[in-house]
Amino acid sequence: MTGNANLYAHFQQHFPADLNTQLLTDVDGRSVTYLQADEASARIANTLLQLGAGRGDRITVQVEKSVENLYLYLACLRAGLVYHPLNTAYTASELAYFLGNAEPTIVICASDVLVTIESVLPANGIKALLTLDVDGGGTLMQQAAGASEQAGVAQSQGDEMAALLYSSGTTGQPKGIMLSHDNLRKNAETLVQTWGFSASDRLLHMLPIYHVHGLFVGLGCVLMCGASMAWHSRFSDKAAIAAMQDCTVMMGVPTYYTRLLANEEFGSECCSNIRLFVSGSAPLLSETFVEFKSRTGHTILERYGMTETGMNTSNPLNGERRAGTVGPPLPGVAVRVVDDSGGNLAVGETGNLQVKGPNVFPGYWRMPEKTVEDFTDDGFFNTGDKATIDPDGYVSIVGRAKDMIITGGLNVYPKEIELVIDDMAGINESAVIGVADADFGEAVVAVIIGNGDPPTVDEVISHCKKQLANFKVPKRVEVIESLPRNAMGKVQKNLLRERFSTA
């Protein structure tokens, strides 16, 4: 298969010699082999091509996680089509934007949202609208059942687009992120090596697959080494504890780990077979890191990535995994911290994080001006994250640029304040935001979630005054039951800003 940069061609090279080797089992006890996955993806690929999809066409997919959804992703790769997954929670107005912007040739959705999809379909360009349900039913698999289970792999160049994902759109319209076959392949190869993946590994896969974490990180590591998976449609702490007995690696967002710790049945015996716990997609609290190690003997490996770049940094497999950091850059990836003028900052200084490497996307879909804006002249991508790099090269993310608060002309990084508040007894979690203030421009507001016997508002402010410069101390403290999060566990600070802007 030399000379073909198609990601599926590289997956095939790492399939077990015996294709009857198990690829996954699901919660219903269904077992799927590599041969079955290969043949099913061939049938779907042939079906999509027969319906009129051509090389480079977008296939928009809004379906629940299922084994058949995995087949569909692989089918798009091998057919040279562009996989365009959408969060199943998107509303009609959001879907109208994505469909209009991506201009797909084929749209595949769950049966229960078919009417909604039909109401927002573009007037032209759609050659087929198919359904795929969580149980594997729907018109896609019905049509694919009659297709040939033999299919080649499209000859692809490394820079050709393999997937199109969109930014969250918390500010302005979402941007289409073009990910190439080389982006996905090289990042997966690096992670397999860095995290020590082999064919003997079994991944506990509970993440959604419309997002980089579950789709590219999880599946890439498995398929690039011929490993297997315990396949779950969603996370459950009880199901995770039961499944760990037969797994060697778990990937999750921080919420997964806090919920495991909240389960009294979870301890070292549950995860005696696990060799690696990986956390990402949102910051892992240091207290979670410490408690998890104390409870299980395992040190969570935290890494850092973005939709635009895949994974950039990782705490080491063999070596010190430091709480509050996302580790050094991965092999082949360069990172640097610069000031607002682009000048390099000294070790330990907080600035704008930039990355460069074969994992970094080539640009935004049909937005050349925005692409130019977000890349430097020497090829570094502006992540929008504020970070520091310590003398050993470990990166710490201290906040998003858009979350930075400017109060009285001074910059405040929310993460710094959150760490101080989270350290208090009786605080489960906090989120710090800036709200409009007639005097200072922005005022610092802390939103907290108590635990047991939480401190009073005055106690929180007094605690902050003892550890922070006065301009960083929250002017207000709001107490709520839980923080709003997206599907990947990230706190949606834009919703908090809206909620408390006039409070």
C-alpha positions in Angstrom: 0.0 0.0 0.0 3.0 2.2 -0.4 2.4 5.7 -1.8 -1.2 5.9 -0.5 -1.5 8.4 2.3 -5.2 7.4 2.9 -5.6 7.0 6.7 -7.6 3.8 6.2 -4.8 2.3 4.1 -2.5 2.8 7.1 -5.0 1.4 9.5 -5.2 -1.7 7.3 -1.4 -2.1 7.5 -1.7 -2.5 11.2 -4.7 -4.8 11.3 -3.9 -8.2 12.9 -2.7 -10.9 10.4 -5.7 -12.9 11.4 -8.6 -10.6 10.5 -10.9 -12.8 12.6 -9.3 -11.2 15.7 -11.7 -9.3 17.8 -11.9 -5.5 17.3 -14.5 -4.7 19.9 -17.3 -5.9 22.1 -20.3 -3.8 23.0 -22.4 -3.7 26.2 -24.9 -6.2 24.7 -22.2 -8.8 24.3 -21.9 -8.3 20.6 -18.4 -9.1 19.2 -17.0 -7.6 16.1 -13.9 -8.7 14.3 -11.5 -6.7 12.2 -12.8 -8.7 9.1 -16.4 -7.7 9.9 -15.5 -4.1 10.3 -13.5 -4.1 7.0 -16.4 -5.7 5.1 -19.1 -3.5 6.6 -17.1 -0.3 5.9 -16.6 -1.6 2.3 -20.4 -2.1 1.9 -21.1 1.4 3.2 -18.3 3.0 1.1 -19.8 1.3 -2.1 -23.2 2.6 -1.1 -22.1 6.2 -0.7 -20.3 6.1 -4.0 -23.3 4.6 -5.8 -25.5 7.4 -4.4 -23.3 9.9 -6.1 -20.7 10.9 -3.6 -17.3 11.7 -5.1 -13.8 12.2 -3.9 -13.6 15.1 -1.4 -17.4 15.4 -1.0 -18.6 16.0 2.6 -20.7 13.4 4.3 -22.6 15.1 7.2 -23.3 12.7 10.1 -25.5 13.5 13.1 -26.2 10.2 14.8 -25.8 8.5 18.2 -22.7 6.5 18.8 -22.9 2.9 17.5 -20.8 0.2 16.0 -22.4 1.1 12.6 -21.3 4.7 13.2 -17.8 3.5 13.4 -18.2 1.6 10.1 -19.5 4.8 8.5 -16.4 6.7 9.6 -14.1 4.1 8.2 -16.2 3.9 5.0 -15.8 7.6 4.4 -12.0 7.4 4.8 -11.6 4.4 2.4 -13.8 6.0 -0.2 -11.9 9.3 -0.2 -14.9 11.2 1.2 -14.8 13.8 4.0 -16.3 12.7 7.3 -18.3 15.6 8.9 -19.6 14.6 12.3 -22.1 16.8 14.2 -23.0 16.9 17.9 -26.3 15.2 18.4 -27.5 18.0 20.6 -27.4 20.7 17.9 -30.7 22.5 17.3 -32.3 23.3 14.0 -30.8 26.7 13.6 -27.3 25.4 14.3 -27.8 22.5 11.9 -28.9 25.0 9.2 -25.6 26.8 9.5 -23.5 23.6 9.4 -25.3 22.1 6.4 -25.2 25.4 4.5 -21.5 25.9 5.2 -20.2 22.4 4.7 -22.4 21.8 1.6 -22.5 18.0 2.0 -23.4 15.6 -0.8 -25.0 13.1 1.6 -26.5 13.6 5.0 -27.0 10.8 7.5 -29.1 11.4 10.7 -31.0 9.5 13.4 -34.6 8.7 12.5 -36.0 10.8 15.3 -34.4 14.0 13.9 -35.2 13.3 10.3 -38.0 15.9 10.1 -35.8 18.6 11.7 -33.0 17.8 9.2 -35.4 17.9 6.3 -36.6 21.4 7.4 -33.1 22.9 7.2 -31.5 21.1 4.2 -30.0 23.3 1.6 -32.1 23.6 -1.6 -29.4 22.2 -3.8 -26.5 19.7 -3.6 -27.9 17.0 -1.4 -28.0 13.7 -3.3 -29.2 11.5 -0.5 -30.7 11.8 3.0 -30.3 8.5 5.0 -30.9 7.4 8.6 -28.8 5.5 11.1 -30.1 4.7 14.5 -28.3 3.7 17.7 -29.4 0.1 17.3 -27.9 -0.1 13.8 -31.2 0.3 12.0 -32.1 2.8 9.4 -32.0 3.3 5.6 -28.2 3.5 5.4 -27.6 0.0 6.6 -30.6 -1.3 4.7 -29.1 0.0 1.4 -25.6 -1.1 2.4 -26.8 -4.7 3.1 -27.1 -5.3 -0.7 -23.7 -3.7 -1.6 -20.5 -5.6 -2.2 -18.3 -6.3 0.8 -15.2 -5.8 -1.4 -13.9 -2.3 -1.9 -10.5 -0.8 -2.5 -9.1 2.2 -0.7 -9.1 5.5 -2.5 -5.7 6.8 -3.5 -5.2 9.9 -1.3 -2.6 12.6 -1.0 -1.4 13.4 2.6 -2.7 16.9 2.4 -6.2 15.9 1.3 -9.0 16.5 3.7 -10.2 13.4 5.6 -12.5 15.1 8.1 -14.3 18.4 8.7 -15.0 19.4 12.2 -16.3 22.7 13.5 -15.2 24.9 16.4 -17.6 25.4 19.2 -18.6 28.8 18.1 -18.7 30.5 21.5 -17.6 33.7 19.8 -18.9 34.4 16.3 -19.9 31.7 13.8 -18.3 28.3 14.1 -15.3 27.7 11.8 -14.8 24.6 9.7 -11.5 22.9 10.6 -10.0 20.9 7.8 -8.1 17.8 9.0 -5.9 16.0 6.5 -5.1 12.3 6.2 -1.5 13.1 7.3 -2.7 15.2 10.3 -4.6 12.3 11.6 -2.2 9.5 10.7 1.0 11.2 12.1 -0.7 12.2 15.3 -2.0 8.6 15.8 1.4 7.1 15.1 3.0 9.5 17.6 0.4 8.7 20.3 0.8 4.9 19.8 4.5 5.3 20.4 4.3 7.8 23.2 1.7 6.0 25.2 3.1 2.5 24.5 0.1 1.1 22.6 0.3 -2.5 21.3 -2.0 -5.2 19.9 -2.4 -6.6 23.4 -4.1 -3.4 24.6 -7.8 -3.1 25.2 -9.3 0.4 25.3 -12.3 1.3 27.4 -14.1 3.5 24.9 -16.9 5.5 26.5 -16.3 8.8 24.7 -18.5 10.3 21.9 -17.2 10.0 18.4 -18.3 13.3 17.0 -15.3 14.8 18.8 -11.5 14.6 18.4 -11.0 12.7 21.7 -13.1 9.7 21.0 -12.9 9.8 17.2 -9.3 10.4 16.4 -7.4 9.8 19.7 -9.2 6.7 20.9 -9.9 5.1 17.6 -6.5 6.1 16.1 -4.5 4.5 18.9 -6.5 1.3 18.6 -6.6 0.9 14.8 -2.9 2.0 14.3 -1.7 -1.0 16.3 -4.4 -3.7 16.0 -5.7 -3.4 19.5 -9.3 -4.0 20.7 -12.0 -2.0 22.5 -14.8 -2.3 25.0 -17.3 -0.2 23.2 -19.9 1.8 25.2 -22.4 4.3 23.9 -21.8 6.7 26.8 -20.1 7.0 30.2 -21.4 5.4 33.3 -19.3 5.0 36.4 -20.8 1.6 37.3 -20.3 0.3 33.7 -16.8 1.7 33.7 -15.9 -0.1 37.0 -17.3 -3.4 35.6 -15.5 -3.0 32.2 -12.1 -2.2 33.7 -11.5 -5.8 34.6 -10.9 -6.6 31.0 -9.3 -3.4 29.8 -5.8 -2.0 29.9 -6.3 1.7 28.9 -9.1 4.2 29.7 -9.4 7.6 28.1 -11.8 10.1 29.6 -12.6 13.7 30.4 -12.1 14.9 34.0 -15.8 14.4 34.8 -15.4 10.7 34.2 -12.7 10.6 36.9 -14.5 12.7 39.4 -17.6 10.5 39.0 -15.5 7.4 39.5 -14.1 8.8 42.7 -17.6 9.6 43.9 -18.5 5.9 43.6 -17.6 4.2 46.9 -17.0 0.9 45.1 -14.1 2.3 43.0 -10.6 1.6 44.2 -7.4 -0.1 43.4 -8.9 -3.5 42.9 -11.2 -2.3 40.2 -8.4 -1.1 38.0 -5.7 -3.7 38.7 -5.7 -4.6 35.0 -5.4 -1.0 33.7 -1.9 0.2 32.8 -2.9 3.7 31.8 -5.6 6.3 32.5 -5.6 9.3 30.1 -7.4 12.6 30.7 -8.1 15.4 28.3 -10.6 17.8 26.6 -10.9 19.9 29.8 -8.5 20.8 32.7 -8.0 18.1 35.3 -8.1 19.5 38.8 -5.0 18.9 40.8 -7.1 17.6 43.7 -8.7 15.0 41.3 -5.2 14.0 40.2 -4.0 13.6 43.8 -7.1 11.8 45.1 -7.1 9.4 42.1 -3.5 8.4 42.8 -4.1 8.0 46.5 -7.2 5.9 45.9 -6.0 3.7 43.1 -2.2 3.9 43.0 -2.5 5.1 39.4 -1.3 8.5 38.2 -3.6 10.0 35.5 -1.7 11.0 32.4 -3.0 14.5 31.3 -2.5 15.7 27.7 -3.4 18.7 25.7 -4.9 19.0 22.3 -7.4 20.9 20.1 -9.7 20.2 17.2 -7.3 22.1 15.0 -4.2 20.2 16.0 -5.0 16.8 17.5 -2.7 16.2 20.5 0.2 18.7 21.1 1.6 17.8 24.5 1.5 14.9 26.9 2.8 14.0 30.3 5.2 11.1 29.9 4.3 7.4 30.0 7.6 6.7 31.7 8.6 9.7 33.8 7.0 12.3 36.1 3.4 13.2 35.5 2.9 16.6 37.0 -0.4 17.7 38.4 -1.6 20.9 36.8 0.5 20.5 33.7 -0.2 18.9 30.3 3.4 17.7 29.9 6.1 18.5 27.3 5.4 18.7 23.6 5.0 15.4 21.7 7.8 14.3 19.4 7.8 16.4 16.2 5.7 19.1 17.8 7.1 22.5 18.6 5.5 24.8 21.2 6.4 28.3 22.3 4.9 31.1 24.4 4.9 34.6 23.0 3.7 38.1 24.0 0.9 40.0 22.2 3.5 41.3 19.7 4.8 37.8 18.9 8.0 38.1 20.9 9.3 35.0 22.7 8.8 35.0 26.4 11.2 33.7 29.1 10.7 30.4 30.8 7.8 30.6 33.3 6.2 33.7 31.9 2.6 33.6 30.9 1.8 34.3 27.3 0.1 33.1 24.1 0.7 29.5 23.3 1.6 28.7 19.7 2.2 25.2 18.2 3.7 23.8 15.0 3.9 20.3 13.7 2.5 17.7 11.3 -0.6 17.4 13.5 -1.6 21.0 12.9 -4.5 21.5 10.4 -3.8 23.3 7.2 -6.6 25.9 7.6 -10.2 26.8 8.0 -12.8 25.6 5.5 -13.4 28.4 3.0 -12.0 31.1 5.3 -8.6 31.9 4.0 -8.5 35.3 5.7 -9.1 33.7 9.1 -6.5 31.0 8.3 -3.9 33.7 7.6 -4.9 35.5 10.8 -4.4 32.5 13.0 -1.0 31.4 11.7 2.3 33.2 12.0 4.6 33.8 9.1 6.9 31.0 10.3 4.0 28.5 10.4 3.0 28.4 14.1 -0.7 28.2 14.9 -2.1 30.6 17.5 -4.0 28.3 19.9 -5.8 31.1 21.7 -4.7 29.5 25.0 -2.6 31.3 27.7 0.2 29.1 29.0 3.5 28.9 30.8 6.4 26.5 30.0 8.6 25.5 33.0 12.4 24.8 32.8 11.8 21.1 32.1 9.5 21.9 29.1 6.2 21.0 30.9 3.4 23.2 29.6 0.6 24.5 31.9 -2.5 26.0 30.4 -3.7 28.9 32.6 -6.7 30.0 30.5 -8.2 30.8 27.2 -7.3 34.1 25.6 -11.1 34.8 25.2 -11.6 34.1 28.9 -8.9 36.5 30.0 -10.3 39.3 32.2 -9.0 42.8 31.8 -9.9 44.8 34.9 -8.6 48.3 35.4 -6.2 47.8 32.5 -4.7 44.7 34.2 -4.8 41.2 32.9 -6.3 38.5 35.1 -6.1 34.8 34.2 -9.1 32.9 35.6 -7.2 29.6 36.1 -4.9 31.3 38.7 -7.9 32.3 40.8 -9.7 29.0 40.3 -6.8 27.1 41.7 -6.8 29.3 44.8 -10.5 28.8 45.4 -10.5 25.1 44.5 -7.9 24.6 47.3 -10.4 25.6 50.0 -12.1 23.0 52.1 -15.8 22.7 51.1 -15.3 23.8 47.5 -16.0 21.2 44.9 -15.2 23.3 41.8 -15.1 26.9 40.7 -15.2 29.0 37.5 -14.0 32.6 37.2 -15.4 34.9 34.7 -15.3 38.6 33.8 -18.5 40.7 33.6 -19.0 44.2 32.4 -18.2 46.9 34.9 -18.7 50.6 34.4 -15.7 51.5 36.5 -13.1 48.8 35.8 -14.2 47.7 32.3 -14.6 44.1 33.7 -15.1 42.8 37.2 -13.9 39.5 38.4 -16.7 37.1 39.4 -16.2 33.7 40.9 -18.9 31.0 40.5 -18.5 28.2 43.0 -20.0 24.8 43.7 -19.9 23.8 47.3 -19.2 20.4 48.8 -20.4 19.3 52.2 -19.9 22.4 54.4 -19.0 25.1 51.9 -17.4 28.4 52.9 -19.4 31.6 52.9 -19.0 34.2 50.2 -17.1 36.4 52.7 -14.7 33.5 53.5 -14.0 32.9 49.8 -13.1 36.6 49.2 -11.0 36.7 52.4 -9.1 33.6 51.3 -8.4 35.1 47.9 -7.2 38.3 49.4 -4.6 36.4 51.4 -3.2 34.8 48.3 -3.8 37.1 45.3 -3.1 40.6 44.3 -6.1 42.8 45.1 -7.1 43.4 41.4 -7.4 39.6 41.1 -9.8 39.1 44.0 -13.4 38.4 43.0 -15.7 41.4 43.4 -18.6 38.9 43.6 -19.0 35.3 44.4 -22.0 33.4 43.1 -23.0 29.9 44.4 -24.7 27.4 42.1 -25.4 23.7 42.1 -23.4 22.7 39.0 -21.4 24.3 36.2 -22.8 24.2 32.6 -20.7 21.9 30.4 -20.6 20.8 26.8 -20.5 17.2 25.7 -16.8 16.9 26.3 -16.9 18.3 29.9 -15.6 21.8 29.2 -17.2 24.5 31.3 -19.2 26.8 29.1 -18.1 30.1 30.5 -20.0 32.0 27.9 -23.2 30.8 29.5 -22.0 31.8 32.9 -21.2 35.3 31.6 -24.7 35.6 30.2 -26.3 34.4 33.4 -24.4 36.7 35.7 -23.9 39.8 33.5 -26.7 41.7 35.1 -27.0 39.9 38.4 
